[in-house]
Amino acid sequence: MSEEMNENGVQENGDVPEIELIIRASNIDGRRKGACLFCQEYFMELYLLAELKTISLKVTTVDMQKPPPDFRTNFEATPPPILIDRGMAILENEKIERHIMKSVPGGHNLFVQDKEVATLIENIYTKFKSYVTKSVSDNKISTAPNPPLLQHLERINDFLGKRGTRFLTGDTMSCFDCELMPRLQHIRIGAKAFQKFEIPTRLNALWTYMSNMYELEAFRQSCPADQDIISHIKNQLGIKTTARIELETPVFTTSIPILSES
């Protein structure tokens, strides 16, 4: 295992179970966390529970290009995320999510029922991937005035504006925020890198939401570097990462632009 990290502020004792989350390391630098969306989603959920002291969280990064012998012995070619709870390994994304909800202390509080929100955030990453894939396949920047990705971001913005809460389902975070925000960060970094597209500053409610998320340690601790997001997307598109990116100092974009007047 290339890196281990115990989250601060959680006392380890017999009453608090230790949960280990194994996540993918960066494709650029195996010593830091990578840009796997599900890894960050579960990292955020478990970090929130660790802050509430219902669990002790241990996060381990694994470089899948050079996995250590003990990882290969225990998990063969199974890629992270992998959750280990009291010696039991949970390997599949749906099973990990179900385990956090049903078996991890406090986890059920994150999994609120909100069909409107679930429908709202569904498929946004698919639209993003389609958007950047087209630019790569056509070898040019899209000039479409209102791409489906932008339309989807506008719907989320309008929803947040009408609901008027800090997060998607209220003023406390839920599983939906842990799902959406990593994808918004990929969209922010990736759409600019591949399509010169930036989230419009007129989407005030969306930017306010992102600002609220940027303030949270659960997001800041789990967020990959911009270069790792770009490298992750390049891998999905079959593009080789350049040596220049490999040498760059990691950058973490969490600034908020000056917003347009409503």
Protein Blocks (a to p, Z undefined) as FASTA:
>chain_A
ZZdcddehiacdfklccddddddddfklmmbccfbfklmmmmmmmmmmmmnopaccdddd
ddfklccfklmmmnomaccddddeehiacfbfklmmmmmmmmmghklmmmccdfklmmmm
goklmmmmmmmmmmmmnopacfbfbdfklmmmmmmmmmmmmnopablnlmbdcfklmmmm
mmmmmmmmmmmmmnopacdfklmmlmmmmmmmmmpmklmmmpccfklmmmmmmmmnopac
dfklmmpccdddfbdcddddZZ
